[in-house]
Amino acid sequence: MAIRLNLLAETQAAEELRRKDPVKRVGWIGALLIAIMLVWSSSLQLKAKLVNSQVAHKDRADERDLQ
């Protein structure tokens, strides 16, 4: 019966740990959440600007009607 030795076992284990690094995953998840929040915040800002321009347009129309 032959004994099998895996001389690369230590290197393979280190590579596996590096691939499954929880800190790296948390970093990617955090970056993704920040990107999503920036997109959401930008959409809210755009909606606010659109509503403000509509209100300003109606105010100008009302002022013209009163004169």
Residue frames as qw, qx, qy, qz and C-alpha x, y, z in Angstrom:
[[0.000, 0.890, 0.455, 0.000, 0.00, 0.00, 0.00],
 [0.457, 0.307, 0.013, 0.834, 1.53, 3.27, -1.16],
 [0.188, -0.702, -0.378, 0.574, 1.39, 6.45, 0.86],
 [0.354, 0.676, 0.343, 0.548, 0.35, 9.42, -1.25],
 [0.339, -0.524, -0.201, 0.755, 1.85, 12.79, -0.36],
 [0.292, 0.850, 0.328, 0.291, 0.53, 16.03, -1.70],
 [0.563, -0.152, -0.104, 0.806, 3.51, 18.32, -1.62],
 [0.029, 0.331, 0.212, 0.919, 1.40, 21.26, -2.78],
 [0.348, -0.620, -0.703, 0.002, -1.24, 20.87, -0.05],
 [0.325, -0.559, -0.292, 0.705, 0.01, 23.82, 1.96],
 [0.070, -0.134, 0.331, 0.931, 0.13, 26.08, -1.10],
 [0.224, -0.386, -0.729, -0.519, -3.33, 24.95, -2.19],
 [0.350, -0.639, -0.628, 0.274, -4.74, 25.58, 1.29],
 [0.225, -0.446, -0.080, 0.863, -3.27, 29.09, 1.34],
 [0.055, -0.066, -0.529, -0.844, -4.75, 29.80, -2.10],
 [0.296, -0.526, -0.767, -0.219, -8.16, 28.54, -0.97],
 [0.317, -0.627, -0.452, 0.549, -8.05, 30.80, 2.10],
 [0.136, -0.267, 0.179, 0.937, -7.08, 33.76, -0.06],
 [0.154, -0.258, -0.673, -0.676, -10.02, 33.11, -2.39],
 [0.429, -0.612, -0.647, -0.152, -12.50, 32.80, 0.47],
 [0.301, -0.006, -0.382, 0.874, -11.18, 35.77, 2.44],
 [0.096, -0.738, -0.661, 0.095, -14.15, 37.22, 4.36],
 [0.182, -0.650, -0.057, 0.735, -12.59, 40.68, 4.60],
 [0.093, -0.112, 0.594, 0.791, -12.31, 40.83, 0.83],
 [0.065, -0.496, -0.815, -0.292, -15.94, 39.81, 0.46],
 [0.171, -0.765, -0.463, 0.414, -17.08, 42.42, 2.96],
 [0.178, -0.459, 0.222, 0.842, -15.09, 45.03, 1.05],
 [0.004, 0.128, 0.722, 0.680, -16.78, 44.13, -2.24],
 [0.151, -0.641, -0.751, -0.039, -20.22, 44.04, -0.64],
 [0.213, -0.696, -0.257, 0.636, -19.59, 47.41, 1.01],
 [0.108, -0.274, 0.411, 0.862, -18.45, 48.95, -2.27],
 [0.058, -0.348, -0.806, -0.475, -21.52, 47.56, -4.01],
 [0.187, -0.724, -0.625, 0.225, -23.84, 48.98, -1.34],
 [0.181, -0.584, -0.004, 0.791, -22.17, 52.39, -1.59],
 [0.046, -0.034, 0.616, 0.785, -22.58, 52.36, -5.37],
 [0.126, -0.541, -0.799, -0.229, -26.27, 51.44, -5.03],
 [0.212, -0.735, -0.428, 0.482, -26.80, 54.23, -2.49],
 [0.153, -0.395, 0.245, 0.872, -25.12, 56.75, -4.82],
 [0.039, -0.223, -0.737, -0.637, -27.39, 55.76, -7.68],
 [0.212, -0.664, -0.715, 0.049, -30.45, 55.98, -5.42],
 [0.237, -0.650, -0.204, 0.693, -29.36, 59.37, -4.05],
 [0.102, -0.175, 0.452, 0.869, -28.78, 60.68, -7.57],
 [0.103, -0.433, -0.781, -0.438, -32.24, 59.55, -8.64],
 [0.234, -0.735, -0.552, 0.316, -33.80, 61.35, -5.66],
 [0.212, -0.506, 0.073, 0.833, -31.85, 64.50, -6.49],
 [0.033, 0.077, 0.647, 0.758, -33.01, 64.35, -10.11],
 [0.169, -0.609, -0.759, -0.153, -36.64, 63.90, -9.04],
 [0.254, -0.705, -0.347, 0.564, -36.36, 66.87, -6.67],
 [0.145, -0.321, 0.303, 0.885, -34.94, 69.08, -9.43],
 [0.048, -0.297, -0.755, -0.583, -37.71, 68.05, -11.81],
 [0.222, -0.711, -0.659, 0.102, -40.42, 68.80, -9.24],
 [0.251, -0.615, -0.123, 0.737, -38.83, 72.17, -8.40],
 [0.083, -0.107, 0.484, 0.865, -38.71, 73.14, -12.06],
 [0.133, -0.494, -0.778, -0.365, -42.38, 72.16, -12.49],
 [0.264, -0.737, -0.499, 0.372, -43.37, 74.22, -9.46],
 [0.213, -0.462, 0.124, 0.852, -41.36, 77.20, -10.69],
 [0.024, 0.152, 0.666, 0.730, -42.99, 76.92, -14.12],
 [0.202, -0.650, -0.720, -0.134, -46.48, 76.87, -12.58],
 [0.290, -0.670, -0.291, 0.618, -45.62, 79.83, -10.34],
 [0.144, -0.238, 0.344, 0.897, -44.51, 81.85, -13.36],
 [0.097, -0.367, -0.744, -0.550, -47.71, 80.93, -15.20],
 [0.270, -0.710, -0.623, 0.188, -49.82, 81.94, -12.20],
 [0.251, -0.537, -0.059, 0.803, -48.00, 85.31, -11.94],
 [0.040, 0.005, 0.538, 0.842, -48.68, 85.99, -15.62],
 [0.186, -0.538, -0.770, -0.288, -52.37, 85.15, -15.13],
 [0.291, -0.698, -0.473, 0.452, -52.66, 87.58, -12.22],
 [0.216, -0.370, 0.134, 0.893, -51.22, 90.51, -14.18]]
